[in-house]
Amino acid sequence: LNMTVSYSLEVANARFHGFSRLLFRWKGSIYKLMYKEFLVFCAVYLFFSVFYRFLLTPRQQDLFERVALYCDQFTNTNFIPVLFVLGFYVNQAFTRWWGQYTSFPLPDNLMMVVSGNVHGADERGRLLRRTLMRYANLSSVLILRSISTRVRKRFPTLEHIVEAGFMTTHELKNFESLHSDFNKYWMPLTWFSNLAAQARQEGRVRDDIALRLLMDVGELIINPFGEDDDDFETNQLIDRNIQVSMLAVDDMYQNLAPIVKDKHWKNSLFSVPYTQSTAAETLRPAFKGSTFDMR
């Protein structure tokens, strides 16, 4: 199972040899990413080195050196600022990567709105809530399926999506009956909007909440992902999204614990206990600002 490699815990605290151990890890490392290109570069360099030293005459070696010096002029900072271009490229690549991460379609905000505002403990209310969230997750799957190789391999056809429970056979027929030259990931969002309108007409959701349901579902946008060690786990995100969506709008609907007085009800001043390993933190003075003690 391919997993996104994260070393955040290993570098959370400064330790002896911490950076060195992180530097020589293989999974998710620059070595694993570039070793094929590095081997090709070494092979090409070795070929030209042998060719220059053992197969060329002194006159040919002199001509080879002149050509090399001529080409070296174009790699000088006067012509091509390699370091500047490389830094600019890395900055742009990281900005794009972070933008992809922050735009990933998570259903958390939407499922909270659906769970708290689409009312009805009967079977109809439960069906509405689950169907709304299923449509939202279906749109996300259709988006990722068109741009993520991992998701495409998991759901190679629409029948696989039906088998997984994101779409019914009737919905598949409606989906395929609409002919379009473009990606139809927006169709489940349209179903969501129409179903939310039905819930409003039935008196199960207020008008203002219905509008918010439509603005929230519109935030499900696309972003590309691959299969490298450090790429996002789109398949696991799909599993997580559909599971927490149904839990939030079905199992957790009106499933509240009794409201009781909290442990510190009678105490206006109280402190939260520390474990033995964190007890030393209680001796540290509270930070009140850099100019608090200024005279």
Solvent accessible surface area in square Angstrom, and as a share of the most:
residue,aa,sasa,rsa
1,L,186,0.92
2,N,93,0.48
3,M,85,0.38
4,T,52,0.30
5,V,33,0.19
6,S,83,0.54
7,Y,44,0.17
8,S,78,0.50
9,L,147,0.73
10,E,70,0.31
11,V,77,0.45
12,A,66,0.51
13,N,99,0.51
14,A,113,0.87
15,R,140,0.51
16,F,167,0.70
17,H,103,0.46
18,G,14,0.14
19,F,148,0.62
20,S,48,0.31
21,R,139,0.51
22,L,43,0.21
23,L,81,0.40
24,F,153,0.64
25,R,94,0.34
26,W,127,0.45
27,K,109,0.46
28,G,32,0.31
29,S,19,0.12
30,I,105,0.53
31,Y,85,0.32
32,K,75,0.32
33,L,106,0.53
34,M,88,0.39
35,Y,86,0.33
36,K,131,0.56
37,E,97,0.44
38,F,125,0.52
39,L,105,0.52
40,V,95,0.55
41,F,130,0.54
42,C,51,0.31
43,A,61,0.48
44,V,73,0.42
45,Y,142,0.54
46,L,114,0.57
47,F,120,0.50
48,F,96,0.40
49,S,26,0.17
50,V,65,0.37
51,F,71,0.30
52,Y,48,0.18
53,R,152,0.56
54,F,151,0.63
55,L,120,0.59
56,L,30,0.15
57,T,70,0.41
58,P,111,0.70
59,R,207,0.76
60,Q,86,0.38
61,Q,42,0.19
62,D,65,0.34
63,L,113,0.56
64,F,74,0.31
65,E,78,0.35
66,R,154,0.56
67,V,82,0.47
68,A,51,0.40
69,L,124,0.62
70,Y,128,0.49
71,C,71,0.42
72,D,86,0.45
73,Q,100,0.44
74,F,90,0.38
75,T,82,0.48
76,N,70,0.36
77,T,102,0.60
78,N,130,0.67
79,F,125,0.52
80,I,87,0.44
81,P,57,0.36
82,V,79,0.45
83,L,148,0.74
84,F,147,0.61
85,V,78,0.45
86,L,100,0.50
87,G,42,0.40
88,F,117,0.49
89,Y,141,0.54
90,V,85,0.49
91,N,87,0.45
92,Q,92,0.41
93,A,45,0.35
94,F,126,0.52
95,T,82,0.48
96,R,153,0.56
97,W,95,0.33
98,W,125,0.44
99,G,35,0.34
100,Q,21,0.09
101,Y,112,0.43
102,T,84,0.49
103,S,27,0.17
104,F,20,0.09
105,P,4,0.02
106,L,90,0.45
107,P,5,0.03
108,D,38,0.20
109,N,104,0.53
110,L,6,0.03
111,M,11,0.05
112,M,121,0.54
113,V,6,0.04
114,V,0,0.00
115,S,19,0.12
116,G,47,0.45
117,N,29,0.15
118,V,0,0.00
119,H,82,0.37
120,G,19,0.18
121,A,94,0.73
122,D,71,0.37
123,E,146,0.65
124,R,85,0.31
125,G,0,0.00
126,R,120,0.44
127,L,98,0.49
128,L,1,0.01
129,R,5,0.02
130,R,80,0.29
131,T,18,0.10
132,L,0,0.00
133,M,0,0.00
134,R,37,0.13
135,Y,24,0.09
136,A,2,0.01
137,N,7,0.04
138,L,0,0.00
139,S,0,0.00
140,S,6,0.04
141,V,1,0.01
142,L,10,0.05
143,I,0,0.00
144,L,0,0.00
145,R,31,0.11
146,S,58,0.37
147,I,55,0.28
148,S,2,0.01
149,T,66,0.38
150,R,15,0.06
151,V,0,0.00
152,R,111,0.41
153,K,141,0.60
154,R,92,0.34
155,F,6,0.02
156,P,56,0.35
157,T,57,0.33
158,L,30,0.15
159,E,99,0.44
160,H,75,0.34
161,I,0,0.00
162,V,30,0.17
163,E,148,0.66
164,A,55,0.43
165,G,45,0.43
166,F,11,0.04
167,M,4,0.02
168,T,59,0.34
169,T,78,0.45
170,H,132,0.59
171,E,18,0.08
172,L,18,0.09
173,K,135,0.57
174,N,84,0.43
175,F,14,0.06
176,E,84,0.38
177,S,76,0.49
178,L,74,0.37
179,H,167,0.75
180,S,51,0.33
181,D,142,0.74
182,F,166,0.69
183,N,67,0.35
184,K,30,0.13
185,Y,64,0.24
186,W,102,0.36
187,M,13,0.06
188,P,0,0.00
189,L,28,0.14
190,T,60,0.35
191,W,42,0.15
192,F,0,0.00
193,S,37,0.24
194,N,84,0.43
195,L,24,0.12
196,A,1,0.01
197,A,32,0.25
198,Q,87,0.39
199,A,0,0.00
200,R,92,0.34
201,Q,146,0.65
202,E,83,0.37
203,G,64,0.62
204,R,43,0.16
205,V,8,0.05
206,R,143,0.52
207,D,91,0.47
208,D,81,0.42
209,I,18,0.09
210,A,3,0.03
211,L,106,0.53
212,R,123,0.45
213,L,0,0.00
214,L,70,0.35
215,M,148,0.66
216,D,21,0.11
217,V,5,0.03
218,G,48,0.46
219,E,107,0.48
220,L,12,0.06
221,I,84,0.43
222,I,91,0.46
223,N,5,0.03
224,P,55,0.35
225,F,16,0.07
226,G,24,0.23
227,E,68,0.30
228,D,74,0.38
229,D,29,0.15
230,D,80,0.42
231,D,28,0.14
232,F,22,0.09
233,E,21,0.10
234,T,0,0.00
235,N,34,0.17
236,Q,70,0.31
237,L,48,0.24
238,I,5,0.02
239,D,62,0.32
240,R,89,0.32
241,N,3,0.02
242,I,40,0.20
243,Q,116,0.52
244,V,35,0.20
245,S,0,0.00
246,M,27,0.12
247,L,82,0.41
248,A,11,0.09
249,V,0,0.00
250,D,21,0.11
251,D,84,0.43
252,M,108,0.48
253,Y,27,0.10
254,Q,123,0.55
255,N,90,0.46
256,L,143,0.71
257,A,82,0.64
258,P,114,0.72
259,I,172,0.87
260,V,121,0.70
261,K,135,0.57
262,D,87,0.45
263,K,180,0.76
264,H,49,0.22
265,W,151,0.53
266,K,190,0.80
267,N,80,0.41
268,S,106,0.68
269,L,166,0.83
270,F,113,0.47
271,S,91,0.59
272,V,104,0.60
273,P,112,0.71
274,Y,118,0.45
275,T,91,0.53
276,Q,174,0.77
277,S,103,0.66
278,T,48,0.28
279,A,46,0.35
280,A,68,0.53
281,E,78,0.35
282,T,76,0.44
283,L,153,0.76
284,R,173,0.63
285,P,124,0.78
286,A,80,0.62
287,F,175,0.73
288,K,131,0.56
289,G,31,0.30
290,S,108,0.70
291,T,92,0.53
292,F,121,0.50
293,D,104,0.54
294,M,146,0.65
295,R,246,0.90
